[in-house]
Amino acid sequence: MFTHKSFMNKVEERQQRALARLQQQLQVGTKPEKINGKTTGNQVPLTSTDKARIEKEITILSKNNQIL
């Protein structure tokens, strides 16, 4: 595993940005619409499956930030 300090800082920063983005998405309750695999500028409501997945990801990222 990499232990170089700048690498770990980049990993931690990326995880923190992902965590903030997921928390915001859950709070707003929408996600970008995808048509034929391409993201559009439209926002669509989160499904219950989306919310469960996001909450799980937030839990994992929160635990990782505590470890780092």
HUPE-V92843 format. One record per residue. N is the residue number from 1. RES is the residue in three letters. NEAR is the number of other ideal C-beta (glycine too) atoms within 10 Angstrom. D_LAST is the distance of its C-alpha to the last C-alpha in whole Angstrom. Layout:
# HUPE-V92843
n=N res=RES near=NEAR d_last=D_LAST
n=N res=RES near=NEAR d_last=D_LAST
This chain:
# HUPE-V92843
n=1 res=MET near=4 d_last=14
n=2 res=PHE near=9 d_last=13
n=3 res=THR near=6 d_last=11
n=4 res=HIS near=8 d_last=13
n=5 res=LYS near=8 d_last=11
n=6 res=SER near=8 d_last=13
n=7 res=PHE near=11 d_last=12
n=8 res=MET near=13 d_last=8
n=9 res=ASN near=11 d_last=9
n=10 res=LYS near=12 d_last=11
n=11 res=VAL near=13 d_last=9
n=12 res=GLU near=14 d_last=7
n=13 res=GLU near=10 d_last=11
n=14 res=ARG near=10 d_last=12
n=15 res=GLN near=16 d_last=10
n=16 res=GLN near=14 d_last=11
n=17 res=ARG near=11 d_last=14
n=18 res=ALA near=14 d_last=15
n=19 res=LEU near=17 d_last=14
n=20 res=ALA near=11 d_last=16
n=21 res=ARG near=11 d_last=19
n=22 res=LEU near=17 d_last=19
n=23 res=GLN near=15 d_last=19
n=24 res=GLN near=9 d_last=22
n=25 res=GLN near=18 d_last=24
n=26 res=LEU near=16 d_last=24
n=27 res=GLN near=8 d_last=25
n=28 res=VAL near=11 d_last=28
n=29 res=GLY near=11 d_last=29
n=30 res=THR near=13 d_last=30
n=31 res=LYS near=16 d_last=29
n=32 res=PRO near=11 d_last=30
n=33 res=GLU near=12 d_last=33
n=34 res=LYS near=11 d_last=34
n=35 res=ILE near=8 d_last=37
n=36 res=ASN near=5 d_last=38
n=37 res=GLY near=5 d_last=34
n=38 res=LYS near=7 d_last=34
n=39 res=THR near=10 d_last=32
n=40 res=THR near=11 d_last=35
n=41 res=GLY near=6 d_last=35
n=42 res=ASN near=10 d_last=36
n=43 res=GLN near=13 d_last=33
n=44 res=VAL near=12 d_last=34
n=45 res=PRO near=10 d_last=33
n=46 res=LEU near=17 d_last=30
n=47 res=THR near=10 d_last=31
n=48 res=SER near=7 d_last=30
n=49 res=THR near=8 d_last=29
n=50 res=ASP near=16 d_last=27
n=51 res=LYS near=14 d_last=26
n=52 res=ALA near=11 d_last=25
n=53 res=ARG near=13 d_last=23
n=54 res=ILE near=17 d_last=21
n=55 res=GLU near=13 d_last=20
n=56 res=LYS near=11 d_last=19
n=57 res=GLU near=14 d_last=16
n=58 res=ILE near=16 d_last=15
n=59 res=THR near=10 d_last=15
n=60 res=ILE near=12 d_last=13
n=61 res=LEU near=18 d_last=10
n=62 res=SER near=12 d_last=10
n=63 res=LYS near=9 d_last=9
n=64 res=ASN near=15 d_last=6
n=65 res=ASN near=12 d_last=5
n=66 res=GLN near=7 d_last=6
n=67 res=ILE near=6 d_last=4
n=68 res=LEU near=10 d_last=0
